[in-house]
């Protein structure tokens, strides 16, 4: 059976943190892989049911009663084997979608202060995320020393911090470009029909010789 990525996320979480409910898996995702993996939480519960039915995870205990009843799950041997099989396959490249860059690309068509405001918002977001990751790094080293998964967790964390720092460095150069006289002049000129020029370039006029008259 073919499983979606949510299934492998759950198998991975349960490989190092067993006996978790759907709620606990969601919270674990938020505090571990959430900074680089956006998960549709509405998929967690139906995926838990599917994995349990296929024997890849197993219910271990039930806590609470009524509306507070919570079912916890752990990874089974077939589930661990399936996780290892997935880890060994080449990762797929998902197409990037970044509205910030999309708006920046078309920034010529708006006032320069609009693109500048977008870059400032981008900088604020990156600084905030970097502070969160730096806290996670400190807490991780404090509470997970000796954990065999620690070197791999730190690799993903350092990757994220490296990207954020690179983004902040780029944003400083972007601000210099956007506040330059050249950029300000470009935005002050009337919009140019770029697509029209590319698809329908003007053909040079040529003199047509007159036909001789009798």
N, C-alpha and C positions, 0 to 999 in steps of 0.2 A: 504493500500500500504506500502511496506517495503522501508525505506529510508536508504541511506548510511550515514556514519558518517559526511560527509561534510554537509549534510542537517541539522543535529542537531547542528553542529558548527554554521551554519548561524542563526538558530533559537535562539541559545544561545546568539550570538552577538547582534542580534536585540532586545533581551529581555531587555538589559540595554543600548543599543545605537541605537534607532530607526532612521528611515529616512536615511538609508545608501545605497549607490550604491555598485556594485560589487567591484569597486576600493577601496572604503572606508572600506568595509568589509575586504579586503585583508590587508590594512594598519593596521586596528585594530587588526587583527590576529597577525601580526608581532610584535606589541607592547604590546600584552597582553599574549596570550597563546602560542606564537611562540617559547618560550624557552623550552616547553615540548610537543608541538604538531606540527608535520610536516604536512602541508596541501598541496595537489596538487591544485595549484591555477587555473589550467585549468578546474577544476571541479566546480568552484564557479558559473560561469555564467550559464551553463546548469542547475545546481541545483537550482539557483534562478528562472529560467524559470519554472522548474517543481513544485517548492513550490508555486509559484504564480498561476499556473494553477490549483493546488489542493486547493487553498484558504487558505493555511497556512501562507502566507505573502501576502501583497497587495501593489501595486504601490501607492506612496503617492504624488510624484511630479516629474517633469521633468525640468532639468536645462540645459541651453545651446542649441545650434542648430547644425545641420550637424554632423560632426565627433566629435564635443565636446558635443553632446547631452548625458545627463546622467540621467538614471532612478534610483530613490531612492525607497527603500522598507521599510515597517514596519511590525511588527508581528501582526497577527490577533488573535482573541480569540481561534479559533480552533488550530492555530499554537502554542499558548502558552500552551494549553492543551496537545498537542502532545509532546512538550518539557518536560513538567512535567511527562508525562508517560514514556518517555525515561530515565529521571533522576532517576526514581524509579526502573528501571530494573538493575539487577546485571551487573557490568562492565565486559567486556571480556578481557582475557589475550592474548595480542599479543606476538608471539614468538620474543625474542630479537635477534638482529643481530648487532654485534660489531666487525668490522674488526680489530680494535686495539687489542682486546683480542684474536682474532683468530690468528693474527700474533705472539702475545706474547706466545700463547700456543705452537706454532711450533718453538719458538725461539731457541731451542736446535740445529736446523739445519742450523743456520746462525752464523756469527761472533757476539760476545757479544756486540760490539759497535753498531750494528744495533738495537737490542732490547733496548739498553740504549737510542739511538736517538729517538726511538718511544715513550719511556716514557717521555723524555724531551719535545717532541712535545705535548704529552697529557697534561703535566703540564702547558705548555704555553696556550693551549686552555682553560683549566679549569680556570686558573687565569683571562684570558680575559673575559670569560663568567661570572665569579663571580663578576668582576668589573661592568659589565652591569647590573646584577641583583641588586647589591647594589645601583646603581644609580636609578633603577626602584623603589626600596623600598623607597628611600628618596623622589623621586618625587611623588610616590603614597601617602605617608603620608602627603605630603605638599598640594596636590591638591584634595585629595579625602576624607578628614576627614568628617565624618558624612554620607558618602555614605553607604547604607545598604549592598552593595556587598563587601565592603572593607575587612571585616574579612575573607571572603572566598578567595578573591584575594591574601591576605597576606599569607594564608595557603599554597597556591600553590607556592608562591614565596619563603617562608621559606623552603619548601620541596626541591625546586631546589637548594637553597643556601646550605642546609644541605648535599645534595648529592655531590655537587661540593667540599665542604670542606672535606668530607669523602674521596672523590677521591684523593684530594691533599695529605691527610694524608697517604693513601695507597701508593701513588706514591713514597713517601719518603722511605718507607720500601722496595718497589720494587727496587728502585735504590740501596739500601744497599745490597739486594740479588744479583742483577745483577753484581755488582762490587766486590762481594766476590770472594775469591780465588777458592772456590768450583765451582761456576758458570763458572768462566774463564777456569778452567780445564775441565769441562764437555763439553764446546764448542770446546775445542782444540782436543778432541778425535774424531776418525772416526765415522760417523753416524751409529747408531745401527738399524738394521731392526726390529723395535719394533713390527709391525704387524705380521711379519714373526715369531717372537718368540712367540707371543700370540696365533696365529692361528695354527702354526705348531711347537710346542715345540719338542726339540730333545728327543727322547726316550732313556732311559739308555740301554746301550748294555748289554746283558746277555750272558753268556757262554752256548753254545748249546752242549750238550753231544754228543760225537761221537757214531755212531752206531757200535755195536759189529760186528767184522768180523768173518766169518766162518773159 
